[in-house]
Amino acid sequence: MKYYFLPGLLVILLLLSGPSGAGTPIAVLDFELNDITSLPNTPAERIRTASIKPLLEEALAQRGAYQIIPISPAAQEMANSGFGYLFRFDEQAVKLGEQSGADWVIVSQHSKPSFLFSYLMAHLIDVKAKKRVADFDIELKGNHEIVTRHAVKRLAGKIDGVISGNDKNR
């Protein structure tokens, strides 16, 4: 768990270096934790969930085709009328994307129905078309850092496949 925030530092450095002018503008919203286990929202699970956004931003940035567009937590909170609101109502995510200059917005939840597994659930929103174009569900078996990293890389690959038009699973 001690390594979860390291990727966030890389993303911050990439963001501070300024926009490169190249790449598709994409915004990743904070993941919401939907923990429905008998011992929900433990500090360890909240930390793990908070680490997913920076990991996803890093994985997308490493692909070289994306410019990560930051959306402040305050702007996200203001658009989110309650738990799961942005996840259910795509038009709010479109507005956030328009305000920030992103062409794409990823709205996500970390759903944990069991202590043994959880899911990264994400919606890919096309801001210009003003609609959701894809849904993703990635299963995580276990809660180790390597499991989380692997799942996030799979999610980034699926997102990239849809945006680039190379998604063979659609």
C-alpha positions as CSV (number, residue, x, y, z in Angstrom):
1,M,0.0,0.0,0.0
2,K,2.9,2.3,0.5
3,Y,3.4,2.6,-3.3
4,Y,-0.1,3.7,-4.2
5,F,0.7,7.4,-4.2
6,L,3.9,7.2,-6.2
7,P,2.1,7.1,-9.6
8,G,0.2,10.2,-8.5
9,L,3.5,12.0,-8.2
10,L,4.3,11.1,-11.8
11,V,1.0,12.4,-13.0
12,I,1.4,15.6,-11.1
13,L,4.8,16.1,-12.7
14,L,3.3,15.5,-16.1
15,L,0.5,18.0,-15.5
16,L,2.9,20.6,-14.1
17,S,5.0,20.3,-17.2
18,G,2.1,21.9,-19.1
19,P,0.1,20.7,-22.0
20,S,2.2,19.4,-24.8
21,G,-0.4,20.4,-27.4
22,A,-0.5,16.8,-28.6
23,G,-2.8,14.1,-27.6
24,T,-6.5,13.7,-27.1
25,P,-7.8,15.7,-24.1
26,I,-9.2,13.2,-21.6
27,A,-10.4,13.8,-18.0
28,V,-10.5,11.1,-15.3
29,L,-12.9,11.7,-12.4
30,D,-12.2,10.4,-9.0
31,F,-13.4,6.8,-8.4
32,E,-16.2,6.5,-6.0
33,L,-16.0,3.6,-3.5
34,N,-19.2,1.5,-3.5
35,D,-18.3,-0.9,-0.7
36,I,-21.2,-3.2,0.2
37,T,-19.3,-5.7,2.4
38,S,-20.1,-6.3,6.0
39,L,-17.2,-4.0,7.0
40,P,-17.5,-1.2,4.4
41,N,-15.2,1.8,3.7
42,T,-12.2,0.8,5.7
43,P,-9.3,3.2,5.6
44,A,-7.2,0.8,3.5
45,E,-10.0,0.4,1.0
46,R,-10.5,4.2,0.8
47,I,-6.7,4.6,0.2
48,R,-6.7,1.9,-2.5
49,T,-9.7,3.5,-4.3
50,A,-8.1,6.9,-4.1
51,S,-5.0,5.5,-5.8
52,I,-7.0,4.3,-8.9
53,K,-7.5,7.6,-10.6
54,P,-3.7,8.5,-10.6
55,L,-2.9,5.0,-11.8
56,L,-5.3,5.3,-14.6
57,E,-4.1,8.8,-15.6
58,E,-0.5,7.4,-15.6
59,A,-1.5,4.4,-17.7
60,L,-3.3,6.6,-20.3
61,A,-0.4,9.2,-20.3
62,Q,2.1,6.4,-20.9
63,R,0.2,5.5,-24.1
64,G,1.3,8.9,-25.5
65,A,-1.9,9.6,-27.2
66,Y,-3.6,11.5,-24.4
67,Q,-3.4,14.8,-22.7
68,I,-4.7,14.4,-19.1
69,I,-7.1,17.3,-18.3
70,P,-7.5,17.9,-14.6
71,I,-10.9,18.5,-13.1
72,S,-10.7,19.8,-9.6
73,P,-12.3,17.8,-6.8
74,A,-14.4,20.8,-6.0
75,A,-15.8,21.0,-9.5
76,Q,-16.5,17.2,-9.4
77,E,-18.2,17.5,-6.0
78,M,-20.4,20.4,-7.2
79,A,-21.5,18.4,-10.2
80,N,-22.2,15.3,-8.2
81,S,-25.5,15.8,-6.3
82,G,-25.0,12.6,-4.3
83,F,-23.3,9.2,-4.4
84,G,-23.4,7.8,-7.9
85,Y,-25.1,10.8,-9.5
86,L,-22.3,11.4,-12.0
87,F,-22.1,7.7,-12.7
88,R,-25.8,7.6,-13.5
89,F,-26.3,10.9,-15.3
90,D,-24.0,11.3,-18.3
91,E,-25.1,14.8,-19.1
92,Q,-23.4,16.1,-15.9
93,A,-20.1,14.5,-16.9
94,V,-20.5,16.1,-20.4
95,K,-20.8,19.5,-18.7
96,L,-17.7,18.9,-16.7
97,G,-15.8,17.9,-19.9
98,E,-17.0,21.0,-21.7
99,Q,-16.0,23.3,-18.8
100,S,-12.5,21.8,-18.6
101,G,-11.8,21.4,-22.4
102,A,-11.8,17.6,-22.4
103,D,-13.0,15.6,-25.4
104,W,-13.5,12.5,-23.2
105,V,-14.5,12.0,-19.6
106,I,-14.1,8.8,-17.6
107,V,-16.7,8.4,-14.8
108,S,-16.0,5.4,-12.5
109,Q,-16.8,3.5,-9.4
110,H,-14.8,0.9,-7.5
111,S,-17.5,-1.6,-6.5
112,K,-16.7,-4.0,-3.7
113,P,-19.4,-6.7,-3.1
114,S,-17.0,-9.1,-1.4
115,F,-13.7,-9.2,0.5
116,L,-12.4,-11.5,-2.2
117,F,-13.0,-9.5,-5.3
118,S,-14.1,-6.1,-6.5
119,Y,-14.8,-4.3,-9.8
120,L,-13.6,-1.2,-11.6
121,M,-16.7,0.0,-13.3
122,A,-16.2,2.9,-15.8
123,H,-18.2,4.9,-18.3
124,L,-16.5,6.5,-21.2
125,I,-18.2,9.8,-22.1
126,D,-17.7,11.4,-25.5
127,V,-18.1,15.1,-24.7
128,K,-18.5,16.3,-28.3
129,A,-21.2,13.7,-29.1
130,K,-22.7,14.4,-25.6
131,K,-23.2,10.7,-24.8
132,R,-21.8,7.6,-23.2
133,V,-20.0,5.4,-25.8
134,A,-18.8,2.5,-23.7
135,D,-19.1,0.8,-20.3
136,F,-16.3,-1.2,-18.7
137,D,-16.2,-3.8,-15.9
138,I,-12.8,-5.1,-14.8
139,E,-12.7,-7.7,-12.0
140,L,-10.0,-7.5,-9.4
141,K,-9.4,-10.7,-7.5
142,G,-7.8,-9.7,-4.2
143,N,-6.7,-6.3,-3.0
144,H,-3.0,-6.3,-3.5
145,E,-1.3,-3.4,-5.2
146,I,-0.2,-5.5,-8.2
147,V,-3.8,-6.7,-8.7
148,T,-5.0,-3.0,-8.7
149,R,-2.2,-2.0,-11.1
150,H,-2.9,-4.8,-13.5
151,A,-6.7,-4.1,-13.6
152,V,-6.0,-0.4,-14.2
153,K,-3.7,-1.2,-17.1
154,R,-6.4,-3.4,-18.6
155,L,-9.0,-0.6,-18.2
156,A,-6.6,1.9,-19.9
157,G,-6.2,-0.5,-22.8
158,K,-9.9,-0.9,-23.2
159,I,-10.5,2.8,-23.0
160,D,-7.7,3.4,-25.6
161,G,-9.2,0.7,-27.8
162,V,-12.6,2.5,-28.0
163,I,-11.2,6.0,-28.5
164,S,-8.7,4.9,-31.1
165,G,-11.3,2.7,-32.9
166,N,-9.1,-0.4,-32.4
167,D,-11.5,-2.1,-29.9
168,K,-11.8,-5.7,-31.1
169,N,-14.2,-6.6,-28.3
170,R,-17.1,-4.2,-29.2
